[in-house]
Amino acid sequence: MSINIAVYRSIIEELEGKATLVAVSKIKPVEDIQAMYNLGQRDFGENYVQELVDKEARLPKDIQWHFIGHLQSNKVKYIAPFVHLIHGVDSFNLLKEINKQAAKNNRIIDCLLQVHIAQEETKFGFSENELNELKGIDELKNIHIVGLMGMASFSEDEQKVRNEFKQLKSIFDTLSIQHSAFSILSMGMSGDYKMAIEEGSNMVRIGSLLFGARI
């Protein structure tokens, strides 16, 4: 078992009343996830569809699975029966496919719109202008957009990262006025979650601090 129990308990105490912890369990064995489940953790995040499907079948059914990677439209059908929250919705076409597959499963699937805040081409997401111009979402009856997600630049420049978090929080606050369902701002990972919480995040995605570095 490679989970760090002391760090987990410290983070849970630190986040209490401030943010939900999504334990990022990608490429980690089901034994480690089960061990963290036994400590009380229920929200787990996965990046890869097939891995998520395999783990969901082998682990307790009250786990709330978060899909946090870049989701391809042709793979939505595999996670639609059970996924709790899809974090990285970065196009209207993907929203339509999630809606279609949710309807087939007689479900309403919660989603976060991913916002491109990092100064890196490799990051996905809507721009602020694209969010403001989104049309037709209200016609998608089997999805529930509950907030925003974003990833800051992978940078040692703390002020740059903080400014990106501030930008996303500002966008979130503006859209929350227009959309009463907006309640989740998912930003912050192992290296920057403390700063993200300071800037208004209420959901953090932490992997390596809990499970050890990926091999």
Secondary structure by P-SEA (a helix, b strand, c coil): ccccaaaaaaaaaaaccccccccccccccaaaaaaaaaacccbbbbccaaaaaaaaaccccccccccccccccccccccccccccccccccaaaaaaaaaaaaaacbbbbbbbbbccccccccccccaaaaaacccccccccccccccccccccccaaaaaaaaaaaaaaaaaaaaaaccccccccccccccaaaaaaacccbbbbccccccccc
